[in-house]
Amino acid sequence: MRQEWLSAMKSAISEVLETMFFIVVDFGGAAGPSSTPCSYQSRIDLVSQQQGARITMRFTAPFALALSSNFLSKDEGKVPEEELKDVLKELTNMIGGVFKGHIDKGSTVWFLGIPVCEALSSLPAGPFASVSVHLDGAYAGDVILEVIPLSR
């Protein structure tokens, strides 16, 4: 299932970025440290009756600004930080929705939570799967999938 989810995540990222943000990315190896640090993080939770999952997306400042600029049709220098964070939450929501569509199978139905944009925290202790995202060969950020405990 890990590889299936990773493929579904790459597909969701590509579909959303190409269609809604006019950006084509490629994927590197596992998430990890880079010479270009990430400045922004957004996440969204998915829950089924059997398990929970979390998508955490980390972005470098230049990539976050390019995304926001493209989505809002504004010059990069004219995107206020609050709007940039709103765009990152919307991106995370869209990717989460497309990903959910890929992993909904038979009797397993996933429910999508509300996206949040937050201060960077440490990497999860044991991510289920992760992938680095690159734009024009430059590191742009990481997408991390985690299996999380259900709160009942």
C-alpha positions as a LaTeX table, in Angstrom:
\begin{tabular}{lrrr}
\hline
Residue & $x$ (\AA) & $y$ (\AA) & $z$ (\AA) \\
\hline
Met1 & 0.00 & 0.00 & 0.00 \\
Arg2 & 2.90 & 2.40 & 0.66 \\
Gln3 & 3.94 & 2.51 & $-3.00$ \\
Glu4 & 0.30 & 2.81 & $-4.10$ \\
Trp5 & $-0.20$ & 5.81 & $-1.83$ \\
Leu6 & 3.04 & 7.42 & $-2.95$ \\
Ser7 & 2.02 & 7.04 & $-6.60$ \\
Ala8 & $-1.41$ & 8.47 & $-5.79$ \\
Met9 & 0.22 & 11.44 & $-4.03$ \\
Lys10 & 2.56 & 12.20 & $-6.94$ \\
Ser11 & $-0.38$ & 12.01 & $-9.33$ \\
Ala12 & $-2.47$ & 14.34 & $-7.15$ \\
Ile13 & 0.35 & 16.87 & $-6.82$ \\
Ser14 & 1.02 & 16.91 & $-10.56$ \\
Glu15 & $-2.64$ & 17.16 & $-11.49$ \\
Val16 & $-3.37$ & 20.07 & $-9.15$ \\
Leu17 & $-0.17$ & 22.04 & $-9.79$ \\
Glu18 & $-0.42$ & 21.72 & $-13.57$ \\
Thr19 & $-4.15$ & 22.47 & $-13.79$ \\
Met20 & $-4.64$ & 25.14 & $-11.15$ \\
Phe21 & $-1.19$ & 26.71 & $-10.70$ \\
Phe22 & 0.36 & 26.27 & $-14.17$ \\
Ile23 & 3.47 & 24.73 & $-12.63$ \\
Val24 & 5.10 & 21.45 & $-13.64$ \\
Val25 & 7.26 & 19.78 & $-10.99$ \\
Asp26 & 9.36 & 16.66 & $-10.83$ \\
Phe27 & 9.98 & 14.41 & $-7.87$ \\
Gly28 & 13.18 & 13.55 & $-6.06$ \\
Gly29 & 13.89 & 10.93 & $-3.45$ \\
Ala30 & 12.85 & 10.84 & 0.18 \\
Ala31 & 12.25 & 14.05 & 2.09 \\
Gly32 & 15.24 & 15.40 & 3.89 \\
Pro33 & 17.46 & 18.37 & 4.58 \\
Ser34 & 18.32 & 20.69 & 1.74 \\
Ser35 & 20.51 & 23.73 & 1.25 \\
Thr36 & 17.27 & 25.68 & 0.69 \\
Pro37 & 15.22 & 25.51 & 3.89 \\
Cys38 & 11.45 & 25.35 & 3.88 \\
Ser39 & 9.65 & 28.37 & 5.28 \\
Tyr40 & 6.00 & 27.31 & 5.13 \\
Gln41 & 4.08 & 24.20 & 6.11 \\
Ser42 & 0.48 & 23.20 & 5.54 \\
Arg43 & $-1.28$ & 19.99 & 6.41 \\
Ile44 & $-4.59$ & 18.21 & 6.09 \\
Asp45 & $-5.88$ & 15.07 & 7.78 \\
Leu46 & $-7.85$ & 12.24 & 6.22 \\
Val47 & $-9.85$ & 9.78 & 8.29 \\
Ser48 & $-11.53$ & 6.48 & 7.45 \\
Gln49 & $-13.27$ & 4.11 & 9.84 \\
Gln50 & $-10.08$ & 2.06 & 10.09 \\
Gln51 & $-7.27$ & 4.65 & 10.20 \\
Gly52 & $-6.16$ & 8.21 & 9.87 \\
Ala53 & $-3.58$ & 9.81 & 7.60 \\
Arg54 & $-1.96$ & 13.21 & 7.41 \\
Ile55 & $-0.53$ & 15.02 & 4.40 \\
Thr56 & 2.10 & 17.57 & 5.41 \\
Met57 & 3.46 & 19.85 & 2.73 \\
Arg58 & 6.57 & 21.97 & 3.26 \\
Phe59 & 7.51 & 24.77 & 0.90 \\
Thr60 & 10.53 & 26.93 & 0.28 \\
Ala61 & 9.71 & 30.63 & 0.30 \\
Pro62 & 10.41 & 31.08 & $-3.45$ \\
Phe63 & 8.18 & 28.11 & $-4.37$ \\
Ala64 & 5.36 & 29.27 & $-2.07$ \\
Leu65 & 5.55 & 32.73 & $-3.59$ \\
Ala66 & 5.54 & 31.35 & $-7.17$ \\
Leu67 & 2.50 & 29.20 & $-6.35$ \\
Ser68 & 0.63 & 32.12 & $-4.81$ \\
Ser69 & 1.56 & 34.51 & $-7.58$ \\
Asn70 & 0.37 & 32.10 & $-10.28$ \\
Phe71 & $-2.87$ & 31.21 & $-8.48$ \\
Leu72 & $-3.80$ & 34.82 & $-7.64$ \\
Ser73 & $-2.51$ & 36.33 & $-10.92$ \\
Lys74 & $-0.44$ & 38.85 & $-8.97$ \\
Asp75 & 3.17 & 39.91 & $-9.18$ \\
Glu76 & 5.29 & 38.01 & $-6.66$ \\
Gly77 & 6.11 & 41.23 & $-4.83$ \\
Lys78 & 2.43 & 42.01 & $-4.33$ \\
Val79 & 1.27 & 38.85 & $-2.53$ \\
Pro80 & 0.66 & 39.57 & 1.16 \\
Glu81 & 1.74 & 36.79 & 3.55 \\
Glu82 & $-1.84$ & 36.12 & 4.70 \\
Glu83 & $-2.94$ & 35.52 & 1.10 \\
Leu84 & 0.10 & 33.32 & 0.52 \\
Lys85 & $-0.90$ & 31.16 & 3.51 \\
Asp86 & $-4.49$ & 30.98 & 2.25 \\
Val87 & $-3.22$ & 29.77 & $-1.14$ \\
Leu88 & $-1.10$ & 27.09 & 0.55 \\
Lys89 & $-4.15$ & 25.89 & 2.50 \\
Glu90 & $-6.21$ & 25.79 & $-0.70$ \\
Leu91 & $-3.44$ & 23.90 & $-2.50$ \\
Thr92 & $-3.31$ & 21.38 & 0.35 \\
Asn93 & $-7.10$ & 21.01 & 0.26 \\
Met94 & $-7.09$ & 20.41 & $-3.51$ \\
Ile95 & $-4.24$ & 17.89 & $-3.36$ \\
Gly96 & $-5.91$ & 16.15 & $-0.40$ \\
Gly97 & $-9.17$ & 15.90 & $-2.32$ \\
Val98 & $-7.56$ & 14.45 & $-5.44$ \\
Phe99 & $-5.46$ & 12.06 & $-3.32$ \\
Lys100 & $-8.63$ & 10.96 & $-1.47$ \\
Gly101 & $-10.25$ & 10.17 & $-4.79$ \\
His102 & $-7.32$ & 7.93 & $-5.69$ \\
Ile103 & $-7.31$ & 5.97 & $-2.41$ \\
Asp104 & $-11.08$ & 5.60 & $-1.82$ \\
Lys105 & $-11.53$ & 1.88 & $-2.51$ \\
Gly106 & $-14.62$ & $-0.28$ & $-2.07$ \\
Ser107 & $-15.82$ & $-0.04$ & 1.50 \\
Thr108 & $-12.97$ & 2.24 & 2.65 \\
Val109 & $-14.16$ & 5.82 & 2.39 \\
Trp110 & $-11.91$ & 8.65 & 3.52 \\
Phe111 & $-13.10$ & 11.96 & 4.93 \\
Leu112 & $-11.06$ & 15.09 & 4.35 \\
Gly113 & $-10.37$ & 17.48 & 7.20 \\
Ile114 & $-9.80$ & 21.22 & 7.15 \\
Pro115 & $-6.37$ & 22.39 & 5.95 \\
Val116 & $-4.13$ & 24.47 & 8.19 \\
Cys117 & $-1.00$ & 26.48 & 7.52 \\
Glu118 & 1.31 & 26.52 & 10.51 \\
Ala119 & 4.78 & 27.20 & 11.73 \\
Leu120 & 7.31 & 24.58 & 10.74 \\
Ser121 & 7.74 & 21.72 & 13.16 \\
Ser122 & 10.15 & 18.82 & 13.18 \\
Leu123 & 9.73 & 16.02 & 10.67 \\
Pro124 & 7.39 & 13.22 & 11.80 \\
Ala125 & 9.15 & 10.45 & 13.69 \\
Gly126 & 8.12 & 7.77 & 11.22 \\
Pro127 & 6.59 & 9.05 & 8.00 \\
Phe128 & 4.70 & 6.48 & 6.00 \\
Ala129 & 6.07 & 7.87 & 2.76 \\
Ser130 & 7.67 & 11.08 & 1.56 \\
Val131 & 8.81 & 12.70 & $-1.64$ \\
Ser132 & 10.81 & 15.81 & $-2.48$ \\
Val133 & 9.38 & 18.22 & $-5.05$ \\
His134 & 11.61 & 20.10 & $-7.51$ \\
Leu135 & 10.85 & 22.95 & $-9.87$ \\
Asp136 & 13.22 & 23.41 & $-12.80$ \\
Gly137 & 15.74 & 21.18 & $-11.03$ \\
Ala138 & 15.70 & 23.26 & $-7.82$ \\
Tyr139 & 14.42 & 21.91 & $-4.52$ \\
Ala140 & 10.91 & 23.32 & $-3.83$ \\
Gly141 & 9.77 & 21.34 & $-0.78$ \\
Asp142 & 8.62 & 18.00 & 0.59 \\
Val143 & 5.33 & 16.15 & 0.83 \\
Ile144 & 5.06 & 13.77 & 3.76 \\
Leu145 & 2.37 & 11.13 & 4.29 \\
Glu146 & 1.85 & 9.78 & 7.80 \\
Val147 & $-0.48$ & 7.22 & 9.29 \\
Ile148 & $-1.92$ & 8.84 & 12.42 \\
Pro149 & $-3.90$ & 7.41 & 15.33 \\
Leu150 & $-7.64$ & 7.95 & 15.26 \\
Ser151 & $-9.04$ & 10.03 & 18.10 \\
Arg152 & $-12.35$ & 8.68 & 19.29 \\
\hline
\end{tabular}
